[in-house]
Amino acid sequence: MPLPAGHPLVERRTSHSDLVRAYSGDRPERLPVWFMRQAGRSLPEYRAARVGTAMLEACLDPELASEITLQPVRRHGVDAAIFFSDIVVPLRLAGVDVEIKPGVGPVMGSPVRTADDVARLRELTLSDEALAPVSAGVALTVAGLGGTPLIGFAGAPFTLAAYLVEGGPSRDHLAARTLMHADPETWRALTGWAADVTGAFLRAQVLAGASAAQLFDSWAGALSLPDYVQHVAPASARALGHVADLDVRTVHFGTGTGELLAAMRDVGADVVGVDYRIPLDEAIRRLGGRTPVQGNIDPALLAAPWPVLEAHVRDVVARGASAPGHVVNLGHGVPPDTDPEVLTRLVGLVHSL
Ligand code: CP3
């Protein structure tokens, strides 16, 4: 299906942006840079905007979500906005009892553990009407962005299933990994449902004006390559399949995924996001040198003295030179206590290299 008339890629507002060019395997004169979790607690204007509004309510308020999305673009001059939302928003919109507890993360009213739990979950569907606040928030944001592309995003089925099965954040995702082996049929039903719900959320953002789409499989690094390929990759491919007919570049990111990089590309992603645990040139080698990459500044170094951070950023950029395209980013999200002036300075440094 062609992108709708008025979409920034169709109107060519963002089709030649440095971000879209790098995602397409090109090398623009200036290296594009943005930061995962650039909208959030590191910004005083974010903390002020959020006073009195719970996280998921903020995500579903189109005006507020749009304002928060634009804040880091105005302040830092990054090459992309990422829509302010959360991976569990589509679960909430489908009717799942989920909250985001400050300082904790997503917490479920009750965990989804048995075949019966999954059967009940599968009765919930995500309609276009339910997605209206997301589409409205994206449309408002894109209208304010001009030539800066908006990245839409969604959680990958494994990371969503990890929260659903555990009932909240966990370290090793033991219950989820047990279920995938103990009852593969129930696991397939659960991750297939998650793929369709998260895929619909991603598609709504692209249709409403996002110029790229990123799938976050934050916790996929808990899996061996064989487990990933057998029990997770099919559902991730199904999630990305929801935007496969749209002419938009896709990025696939997870943490601790050094062993999984090629498999994560092969589910249908154009670009692979690399975390900070593997040198970028080694990641590019593992991807056969033919895949654009995004990453991988260590977020810990944002709090180090500037010369230490600068040397690290120069090293990341040098290692990224062997990829067909490179979008500079962190190897995971911005820590909440980051000095925002460091991020602004970092954008200037990357643009000067
Ligand atoms: O700026 C951006 O990157 C866009 C917004 C964004 C949020 N969540 C906003 C948010 C994105 C892309 C996400 C994705 C997300 N959410 C992921 C994948 C990326 C990753 O970090 O690995 C995951 C695993 C979640 C689940 C989640 N939601 C966690 C772990 C937390 C943090 C809990 C905490 O308080 O430390 C959230 C809440 C959340 N999502 C916040 C933000 C800005 C913090 C809410 C607050 O301000 O209190």
Boltz pocket constraint, residues with backbone or C-beta under 6 A from the ligand:
constraints:
  - pocket:
      binder: B
      contacts: [[A, 35], [A, 36], [A, 37], [A, 38], [A, 39], [A, 40], [A, 41], [A, 50], [A, 55], [A, 82], [A, 83], [A, 84], [A, 85], [A, 86], [A, 87], [A, 88], [A, 100], [A, 101], [A, 102], [A, 103], [A, 104], [A, 105], [A, 106], [A, 153], [A, 159], [A, 216], [A, 218], [A, 333]]
      max_distance: 6.0
